[in-house]
Amino acid sequence: MQLEITEMQNGTICLANAIARIVYAETLAVSLRVIEALTSMIANATLNNRHEIIKMLSDKNIFESLNTESSRHKYLSVDTSIRGFQVCVRVAIRMLHGNLDDRCNHATKFHRSELLPSWAIACGYVADIDGILFYA
């Protein structure tokens, strides 16, 4: 699935859905804590600039689930009626409206604990939340 992000009349909902799909694919919505942390990391990395968010959400180097070879890629096509996805949407809307506090200690990068990207080798993580490591 190619993730396409467009701004329509209700751009906030459209963007929130795009954010939620990626957050769901990366976290599988295992907890509210990790959903909020990854969503706030997206806000930190883009400083709440919608155009930067759109650019970030298409970067396969940041989000492993965007790679078609990834075992998480299939979760981008999540059934939108799933409760965990709906939580991701609500958190994304809060973030887009500026109502989500930083839940990841100012992190701007992340990876899941089962992966170790080359950029993370020389870095110290600032938070470990439900198997996702966050870096400032």
Z-matrix of the N, CA and C atoms (Angstrom, degrees):
N
C 1 1.448
C 2 1.515 1 109.32
N 3 1.310 2 117.00 1 128.66
C 4 1.456 3 121.46 2 175.18
C 5 1.519 4 107.43 3 -89.95
N 6 1.303 5 117.36 4 123.39
C 7 1.451 6 121.02 5 -179.24
C 8 1.511 7 108.83 6 -80.53
N 9 1.311 8 116.77 7 117.61
C 10 1.457 9 121.17 8 177.86
C 11 1.510 10 108.39 9 -112.02
N 12 1.310 11 115.55 10 131.42
C 13 1.452 12 121.11 11 -178.35
C 14 1.513 13 107.50 12 -117.70
N 15 1.300 14 116.93 13 121.00
C 16 1.459 15 121.15 14 179.19
C 17 1.511 16 109.05 15 -129.38
N 18 1.312 17 115.42 16 149.04
C 19 1.458 18 120.89 17 174.71
C 20 1.526 19 106.45 18 -95.80
N 21 1.314 20 117.38 19 119.20
C 22 1.452 21 121.33 20 176.92
C 23 1.524 22 107.60 21 -113.79
N 24 1.320 23 117.08 22 -166.62
C 25 1.456 24 119.66 23 -179.66
C 26 1.517 25 110.74 24 -53.77
N 27 1.298 26 116.49 25 -40.62
C 28 1.457 27 119.68 26 179.24
C 29 1.523 28 108.13 27 -104.84
N 30 1.315 29 115.86 28 65.69
C 31 1.455 30 122.24 29 -174.55
C 32 1.506 31 114.73 30 -59.15
N 33 1.335 32 117.81 31 -33.03
C 34 1.459 33 120.20 32 -179.74
C 35 1.519 34 110.68 33 -63.70
N 36 1.331 35 117.61 34 -44.39
C 37 1.463 36 120.93 35 179.75
C 38 1.521 37 110.06 36 -65.64
N 39 1.319 38 117.14 37 -42.65
C 40 1.463 39 121.37 38 179.00
C 41 1.526 40 110.52 39 -60.90
N 42 1.314 41 117.05 40 -47.64
C 43 1.459 42 121.42 41 179.89
C 44 1.522 43 110.76 42 -66.97
N 45 1.319 44 117.23 43 -40.02
C 46 1.464 45 120.72 44 177.96
C 47 1.524 46 110.80 45 -61.17
N 48 1.313 47 117.73 46 -39.90
C 49 1.463 48 120.85 47 177.70
C 50 1.521 49 111.47 48 -64.70
N 51 1.318 50 117.15 49 -40.08
C 52 1.466 51 120.83 50 178.37
C 53 1.525 52 110.66 51 -64.55
N 54 1.335 53 116.76 52 -44.69
C 55 1.464 54 121.14 53 177.11
C 56 1.525 55 109.57 54 -61.49
N 57 1.324 56 116.50 55 -46.25
C 58 1.463 57 121.55 56 -177.15
C 59 1.524 58 112.04 57 -61.31
N 60 1.334 59 118.33 58 -38.97
C 61 1.468 60 120.97 59 178.79
C 62 1.527 61 110.81 60 -61.00
N 63 1.314 62 116.25 61 -43.81
C 64 1.463 63 119.37 62 -179.36
C 65 1.520 64 110.62 63 -71.30
N 66 1.317 65 117.29 64 -43.62
C 67 1.468 66 120.06 65 178.93
C 68 1.525 67 109.71 66 -61.07
N 69 1.317 68 116.89 67 -41.70
C 70 1.462 69 119.83 68 178.50
C 71 1.528 70 110.63 69 -63.81
N 72 1.320 71 117.38 70 -46.53
C 73 1.470 72 120.93 71 -178.92
C 74 1.528 73 111.59 72 -61.91
N 75 1.308 74 117.17 73 -36.72
C 76 1.467 75 120.75 74 -177.56
C 77 1.532 76 112.42 75 -80.37
N 78 1.336 77 117.71 76 -31.98
C 79 1.469 78 120.55 77 -174.57
C 80 1.519 79 113.72 78 -109.70
N 81 1.320 80 116.97 79 -17.78
C 82 1.470 81 123.52 80 -170.97
C 83 1.523 82 111.32 81 54.35
N 84 1.318 83 115.67 82 21.62
C 85 1.463 84 123.04 83 176.37
C 86 1.530 85 112.11 84 52.40
N 87 1.341 86 116.32 85 42.48
C 88 1.467 87 119.48 86 -177.65
C 89 1.525 88 112.70 87 -67.56
N 90 1.340 89 117.03 88 -24.30
C 91 1.461 90 119.77 89 176.71
C 92 1.527 91 109.15 90 -160.22
N 93 1.310 92 115.14 91 155.42
C 94 1.462 93 120.39 92 175.23
C 95 1.523 94 109.85 93 -61.68
N 96 1.312 95 116.02 94 -36.34
C 97 1.471 96 121.49 95 -178.29
C 98 1.524 97 111.89 96 -58.92
N 99 1.327 98 118.15 97 -45.27
C 100 1.460 99 120.49 98 -178.40
C 101 1.533 100 111.14 99 -75.77
N 102 1.329 101 117.11 100 -32.63
C 103 1.470 102 120.35 101 175.61
C 104 1.529 103 109.30 102 -61.91
N 105 1.325 104 116.43 103 -48.33
C 106 1.466 105 120.25 104 179.38
C 107 1.527 106 111.50 105 -64.35
N 108 1.323 107 117.39 106 -38.20
C 109 1.467 108 120.42 107 -179.24
C 110 1.523 109 111.20 108 -64.92
N 111 1.327 110 117.83 109 -48.24
C 112 1.464 111 119.42 110 -178.54
C 113 1.525 112 110.85 111 -67.78
N 114 1.313 113 117.41 112 -37.96
C 115 1.464 114 120.46 113 178.05
C 116 1.520 115 110.63 114 -65.32
N 117 1.321 116 117.98 115 -41.07
C 118 1.466 117 119.76 116 178.55
C 119 1.525 118 111.07 117 -70.97
N 120 1.346 119 117.91 118 -28.15
C 121 1.462 120 119.94 119 174.43
C 122 1.530 121 110.10 120 -64.86
N 123 1.323 122 116.82 121 -39.36
C 124 1.471 123 120.65 122 176.66
C 125 1.533 124 109.26 123 -61.53
N 126 1.320 125 117.09 124 -43.61
C 127 1.464 126 120.67 125 177.59
C 128 1.522 127 111.02 126 -62.10
N 129 1.338 128 117.24 127 -44.69
C 130 1.467 129 120.85 128 179.30
C 131 1.524 130 111.42 129 -60.31
N 132 1.310 131 116.57 130 -44.20
C 133 1.463 132 121.26 131 -175.87
C 134 1.520 133 112.59 132 -69.86
N 135 1.313 134 116.44 133 -24.18
C 136 1.468 135 119.56 134 -176.73
C 137 1.525 136 112.67 135 -113.43
N 138 1.305 137 116.95 136 -0.92
C 139 1.471 138 122.85 137 -178.31
C 140 1.523 139 111.65 138 50.32
N 141 1.338 140 115.63 139 38.42
C 142 1.462 141 123.73 140 177.33
C 143 1.529 142 114.30 141 59.95
N 144 1.324 143 117.78 142 24.42
C 145 1.460 144 122.50 143 175.71
C 146 1.525 145 108.01 144 -88.74
N 147 1.323 146 118.24 145 114.10
C 148 1.468 147 122.27 146 -174.75
C 149 1.527 148 112.72 147 -56.92
N 150 1.321 149 116.91 148 -39.03
C 151 1.469 150 118.65 149 -179.80
C 152 1.524 151 111.19 150 -67.80
N 153 1.309 152 116.73 151 -36.39
C 154 1.463 153 120.01 152 176.48
C 155 1.534 154 111.16 153 -70.08
N 156 1.329 155 116.38 154 -34.70
C 157 1.463 156 119.94 155 176.94
C 158 1.525 157 109.17 156 -62.22
N 159 1.323 158 116.78 157 -46.53
C 160 1.461 159 121.11 158 -179.86
C 161 1.527 160 110.32 159 -59.53
N 162 1.313 161 116.74 160 -43.98
C 163 1.472 162 121.32 161 178.44
C 164 1.537 163 110.34 162 -62.54
N 165 1.317 164 116.75 163 -45.41
C 166 1.459 165 121.13 164 -178.74
C 167 1.522 166 111.57 165 -62.64
N 168 1.334 167 117.18 166 -39.94
C 169 1.455 168 121.42 167 -175.99
C 170 1.522 169 113.75 168 -67.62
N 171 1.301 170 117.61 169 -8.55
C 172 1.468 171 120.28 170 177.39
C 173 1.526 172 112.04 171 -108.53
N 174 1.326 173 117.77 172 6.84
C 175 1.467 174 121.68 173 -176.05
C 176 1.533 175 110.89 174 -89.61
N 177 1.325 176 115.18 175 109.39
C 178 1.469 177 121.52 176 -179.82
C 179 1.523 178 112.56 177 -68.10
N 180 1.322 179 117.62 178 -18.52
C 181 1.461 180 120.76 179 177.71
C 182 1.530 181 111.42 180 -76.95
N 183 1.309 182 116.21 181 -22.07
C 184 1.465 183 120.58 182 179.13
C 185 1.527 184 110.65 183 -92.79
N 186 1.332 185 115.70 184 -46.77
C 187 1.459 186 121.12 185 -175.63
C 188 1.522 187 110.27 186 -111.10
N 189 1.309 188 115.52 187 104.94
C 190 1.459 189 122.45 188 -177.67
C 191 1.530 190 111.81 189 -59.47
N 192 1.317 191 117.19 190 -30.56
C 193 1.470 192 120.79 191 -178.71
C 194 1.525 193 113.16 192 -64.79
N 195 1.313 194 118.52 193 -17.57
C 196 1.463 195 121.43 194 178.07
C 197 1.529 196 112.18 195 -74.87
N 198 1.324 197 117.06 196 -18.03
C 199 1.457 198 121.02 197 178.91
C 200 1.526 199 109.26 198 -77.82
N 201 1.315 200 116.89 199 128.16
C 202 1.463 201 120.91 200 -176.91
C 203 1.523 202 112.16 201 -62.04
N 204 1.317 203 118.59 202 -23.83
C 205 1.469 204 122.36 203 179.60
C 206 1.528 205 112.34 204 -79.80
N 207 1.306 206 116.77 205 -13.33
C 208 1.461 207 121.33 206 -176.72
C 209 1.526 208 111.49 207 -70.64
N 210 1.315 209 115.40 208 141.88
C 211 1.465 210 119.77 209 175.69
C 212 1.530 211 111.35 210 -68.15
N 213 1.316 212 118.27 211 -16.28
C 214 1.463 213 122.35 212 179.94
C 215 1.522 214 113.24 213 -92.48
N 216 1.317 215 116.81 214 -8.61
C 217 1.465 216 121.15 215 -177.17
C 218 1.531 217 111.95 216 -56.79
N 219 1.301 218 116.41 217 -38.00
C 220 1.476 219 120.68 218 -178.66
C 221 1.526 220 112.33 219 -62.20
N 222 1.323 221 117.43 220 -24.47
C 223 1.456 222 120.86 221 -178.19
C 224 1.535 223 112.81 222 -75.57
N 225 1.317 224 117.47 223 -10.43
C 226 1.464 225 119.88 224 173.44
C 227 1.527 226 110.83 225 -66.36
N 228 1.326 227 116.02 226 -23.69
C 229 1.472 228 121.72 227 179.02
C 230 1.521 229 111.31 228 -95.01
N 231 1.289 230 117.18 229 33.32
C 232 1.457 231 123.22 230 -176.85
C 233 1.533 232 111.13 231 -57.19
N 234 1.304 233 115.70 232 144.37
C 235 1.466 234 122.57 233 172.67
C 236 1.530 235 106.15 234 -68.34
N 237 1.315 236 116.32 235 119.76
C 238 1.467 237 120.06 236 -174.20
C 239 1.525 238 113.72 237 -68.13
N 240 1.319 239 117.58 238 -8.39
C 241 1.469 240 119.34 239 177.46
C 242 1.527 241 112.52 240 -86.62
N 243 1.329 242 117.09 241 -6.59
C 244 1.464 243 120.73 242 178.98
C 245 1.531 244 109.04 243 -67.50
N 246 1.318 245 114.93 244 132.74
C 247 1.473 246 120.99 245 -176.56
C 248 1.535 247 112.31 246 -55.58
N 249 1.321 248 117.69 247 -44.02
C 250 1.463 249 120.97 248 -179.04
C 251 1.515 250 112.34 249 -59.95
N 252 1.318 251 116.65 250 -39.51
C 253 1.465 252 120.16 251 177.78
C 254 1.524 253 110.24 252 -66.99
N 255 1.311 254 116.92 253 -41.06
C 256 1.463 255 120.30 254 179.48
C 257 1.524 256 111.33 255 -62.25
N 258 1.328 257 116.81 256 -35.09
C 259 1.467 258 120.49 257 175.05
C 260 1.530 259 109.43 258 -64.44
N 261 1.323 260 116.75 259 -42.50
C 262 1.471 261 121.04 260 178.22
C 263 1.527 262 110.92 261 -59.25
N 264 1.319 263 117.48 262 -41.27
C 265 1.470 264 121.64 263 178.70
C 266 1.527 265 110.07 264 -63.13
N 267 1.325 266 117.41 265 -47.27
C 268 1.467 267 120.40 266 -179.37
C 269 1.535 268 111.53 267 -61.14
N 270 1.323 269 116.82 268 -40.58
C 271 1.471 270 119.95 269 179.02
C 272 1.526 271 109.94 270 -67.36
N 273 1.323 272 118.04 271 -40.54
C 274 1.466 273 121.59 272 178.34
C 275 1.527 274 110.91 273 -62.80
N 276 1.308 275 117.45 274 -40.97
C 277 1.470 276 120.65 275 177.53
C 278 1.530 277 109.91 276 -63.48
N 279 1.331 278 117.25 277 -43.25
C 280 1.475 279 120.21 278 176.12
C 281 1.517 280 110.54 279 -57.38
N 282 1.332 281 116.94 280 -44.38
C 283 1.460 282 120.56 281 -179.53
C 284 1.520 283 111.08 282 -63.35
N 285 1.324 284 117.73 283 -44.53
C 286 1.463 285 121.47 284 -178.38
C 287 1.528 286 112.09 285 -65.27
N 288 1.317 287 116.95 286 -26.28
C 289 1.464 288 121.12 287 177.40
C 290 1.527 289 111.95 288 -92.12
N 291 1.333 290 117.66 289 4.57
C 292 1.461 291 121.23 290 178.21
C 293 1.514 292 114.01 291 76.78
N 294 1.334 293 116.82 292 21.78
C 295 1.463 294 120.87 293 -177.08
C 296 1.526 295 113.54 294 -109.88
N 297 1.313 296 117.13 295 24.91
C 298 1.463 297 120.73 296 178.10
C 299 1.519 298 108.33 297 -121.81
N 300 1.306 299 115.78 298 115.31
C 301 1.462 300 120.07 299 176.99
C 302 1.519 301 109.84 300 -68.10
N 303 1.323 302 115.69 301 159.15
C 304 1.460 303 121.27 302 177.03
C 305 1.529 304 108.74 303 -66.17
N 306 1.308 305 116.92 304 118.14
C 307 1.466 306 122.57 305 -177.74
C 308 1.525 307 112.48 306 -109.30
N 309 1.360 308 116.23 307 10.40
C 310 1.477 309 118.58 308 -175.47
C 311 1.530 310 112.49 309 -135.51
N 312 1.333 311 116.47 310 26.88
C 313 1.470 312 121.57 311 175.61
C 314 1.522 313 113.31 312 56.70
N 315 1.314 314 116.92 313 44.52
C 316 1.471 315 124.26 314 176.26
C 317 1.524 316 114.02 315 67.91
N 318 1.303 317 117.12 316 20.06
C 319 1.465 318 120.88 317 -179.56
C 320 1.519 319 111.57 318 -65.65
N 321 1.340 320 114.69 319 149.66
C 322 1.467 321 121.30 320 176.93
C 323 1.527 322 111.37 321 -127.64
N 324 1.323 323 116.82 322 -0.36
C 325 1.466 324 122.48 323 178.27
C 326 1.519 325 108.30 324 -140.83
N 327 1.335 326 115.23 325 161.18
C 328 1.455 327 119.45 326 178.58
C 329 1.526 328 109.50 327 -157.48
N 330 1.316 329 114.80 328 164.73
C 331 1.464 330 121.79 329 164.83
C 332 1.520 331 107.21 330 -158.17
N 333 1.305 332 115.03 331 155.89
C 334 1.460 333 119.47 332 176.55
C 335 1.522 334 108.23 333 -76.77
N 336 1.308 335 117.31 334 152.76
C 337 1.466 336 121.90 335 -172.47
C 338 1.521 337 113.24 336 -64.34
N 339 1.334 338 118.29 337 -23.78
C 340 1.469 339 119.22 338 179.67
C 341 1.530 340 112.86 339 -78.75
N 342 1.325 341 117.38 340 -6.17
C 343 1.462 342 122.28 341 177.53
C 344 1.514 343 109.01 342 -113.83
N 345 1.317 344 117.33 343 154.73
C 346 1.454 345 120.92 344 173.27
C 347 1.530 346 108.24 345 -140.15
N 348 1.328 347 116.25 346 89.46
C 349 1.470 348 118.65 347 179.33
C 350 1.522 349 110.62 348 -66.86
N 351 1.320 350 115.85 349 153.81
C 352 1.466 351 120.51 350 -176.37
C 353 1.522 352 112.15 351 -60.03
N 354 1.341 353 118.16 352 -33.26
C 355 1.459 354 120.06 353 -178.83
C 356 1.532 355 111.74 354 -66.33
N 357 1.325 356 118.18 355 -23.36
C 358 1.467 357 121.89 356 -174.73
C 359 1.524 358 113.22 357 -85.45
N 360 1.312 359 117.65 358 -13.76
C 361 1.465 360 120.86 359 -174.84
C 362 1.523 361 112.22 360 -59.56
N 363 1.317 362 117.50 361 -41.59
C 364 1.463 363 121.12 362 -176.66
C 365 1.526 364 112.89 363 -95.88
N 366 1.319 365 117.48 364 7.75
C 367 1.469 366 121.19 365 -176.78
C 368 1.520 367 110.86 366 -109.92
N 369 1.286 368 114.99 367 153.17
C 370 1.464 369 120.38 368 172.65
C 371 1.513 370 109.35 369 -103.48
N 372 1.296 371 116.95 370 134.53
C 373 1.463 372 118.67 371 -179.15
C 374 1.517 373 110.45 372 -81.12
N 375 1.333 374 115.57 373 152.97
C 376 1.457 375 121.09 374 -177.55
C 377 1.531 376 112.34 375 -102.90
N 378 1.328 377 116.18 376 -12.95
C 379 1.465 378 119.89 377 178.06
C 380 1.530 379 109.03 378 -158.53
N 381 1.328 380 114.37 379 145.13
C 382 1.462 381 122.11 380 173.30
C 383 1.515 382 105.68 381 -126.53
N 384 1.319 383 115.26 382 106.52
C 385 1.466 384 120.01 383 -174.68
C 386 1.528 385 108.40 384 -122.12
N 387 1.294 386 115.74 385 111.11
C 388 1.469 387 122.65 386 177.51
C 389 1.526 388 112.90 387 50.09
N 390 1.317 389 116.31 388 43.19
C 391 1.461 390 120.55 389 176.30
C 392 1.515 391 115.60 390 85.02
N 393 1.310 392 117.31 391 8.55
C 394 1.469 393 121.16 392 174.47
C 395 1.513 394 107.23 393 -114.82
N 396 1.319 395 115.59 394 127.03
C 397 1.462 396 122.07 395 -179.59
C 398 1.522 397 109.32 396 -97.99
N 399 1.313 398 116.69 397 132.21
C 400 1.469 399 122.67 398 -177.67
C 401 1.522 400 109.64 399 -113.37
N 402 1.335 401 115.53 400 142.15
C 403 1.468 402 122.74 401 -176.81
C 404 1.527 403 110.00 402 -128.77
N 405 1.333 404 115.99 403 138.21
C 406 1.466 405 120.94 404 177.90
C 407 1.520 406 109.42 405 -94.00
